[in-house]
Amino acid sequence: MYVAYGLGVALFVTLWTSFNLFFDNISIGIEIAIIVLAVIILGPAMYSLSKIIWANMFISYSPKASSKDNDNSANG
């Protein structure tokens, strides 16, 4: 959940900054509408990406783990 929030904030800051740097004539209402629409459309992708990031922070990969499990089950 925290990672998804961070991704949402990063998306908001990126879009807001790019609108203010590259498009000076867009009104604030249109900027907010585009950002809200982008967050709604990209929400499922950000949620999936946040689960992957969260898992990679706390679950380590060991390429020999499956062979160790197979050796232990064969001996036991």
SVG drawing of the C-alpha trace seen along z (x, -y; Angstrom):
<svg xmlns="http://www.w3.org/2000/svg" viewBox="-11 -30 33 70">
<polyline fill="none" stroke="black" stroke-width="0.4" points="0.0,0.0 2.8,-2.4 4.6,-1.6 1.4,-2.2 1.1,-5.6 4.7,-6.5 4.1,-5.5 1.0,-7.7 2.8,-10.6 5.6,-10.2 3.1,-10.1 1.4,-13.2 4.7,-15.2 5.9,-14.1 2.8,-15.1 2.3,-18.4 5.9,-19.4 5.8,-18.5 2.6,-20.4 4.1,-23.5 7.3,-23.3 6.1,-22.5 2.5,-23.7 2.1,-27.1 -1.4,-27.8 -3.3,-24.9 -5.6,-25.8 -5.3,-24.2 -8.6,-22.5 -7.6,-20.7 -4.3,-19.7 -6.0,-18.2 -8.5,-16.4 -5.8,-14.9 -3.8,-13.8 -6.9,-12.3 -7.7,-10.4 -4.1,-9.2 -4.2,-7.9 -7.5,-6.1 -6.3,-4.5 -2.9,-3.6 -4.1,-2.5 -4.2,1.2 -0.8,1.2 0.7,-0.9 -0.9,1.5 0.6,4.6 4.0,2.9 3.8,1.9 3.2,5.6 6.3,6.6 8.4,3.9 7.2,4.8 7.9,8.5 11.4,7.7 12.2,5.7 11.4,8.5 11.8,11.8 15.3,12.8 16.0,15.0 18.2,18.1 18.7,20.1 19.6,23.2 16.6,23.1 14.5,25.5 17.3,28.0 17.7,27.9 14.0,28.4 14.1,31.4 17.1,32.9 15.5,32.6 12.2,34.1 14.0,37.1 16.1,37.8 13.2,37.3"/>
</svg>
